[in-house]
Amino acid sequence: MRDNKPRVLLYVGAGLMVLGVIFPFLMVIKIIESTYFMNFFSYTLQIIGLVLAMLGIADIAVHRKR
């Protein structure tokens, strides 16, 4: 079970980063309305996704080093 946790973190982080890019794109082409909440929400998704993906990558590197 321990071996899957870094990959899950990596995939969830990558998914959040993709959502953080898709939402602003949808705002630019006027499919969803651009509000302060949506702007900060998409930024937060990108940051959380980046942190989770980096934690997953670091955990994979430590696990492979052993």
N, C-alpha and C positions, 0 to 999 in steps of 0.2 A: 504493500500500500504506500509505503514511503517513496518509492521510485516514481509514482505518478504525480505527486504533489508539485514538483517543480514544473512539469509540463503543463499541468492545469493552470498554475500561476501564469505561465508564459502565454497560453492560449487565451485566458481571460483578459490578461493585460493587452494582448494584441487586438482582441475584440473590442475592448473599451477604446483603444486608440483609433480604431477604424470608425467606431460610432462618433468619436470626437471630431473626425474629419467629415463624416457624412452629414451631420447636423448643420455645420456652417455652410456646406455646399447647398443643402436644401433651403437654407435661409437666403443665400445669394440668388438662387433661381426662383425665389418667392413661392415655394411650395409650403413652407411653414413660416410663420411670422417671426421676425427678428425682435426679440425682447431682451431686456437685461438678464432676466432669468435664464433664457435659452443660451445666451452668450456665455454666461458664467457656468452653466451646466455643461456645455460642450467643452469648455476649457478644463473644468474639473474632471470630466471623463478622460481627457487626454493625459492629464497629470497623474491621475490614479492608475490609468493603464500603463503609463511609462514606468511608474514605480513598481507595479506588480510584475511587469515583464522583466525589469532589471533584477528584481529579487529572484524570479524564476531562473534567469540566465546565470546569476551568481550561484544559486543552489545547484544547478546542473554542473557548473564548473567545479565546485567543491566536491560534489559527489563523484565526478569522473577522476578527480585528482587522487582520491583514495583508492 
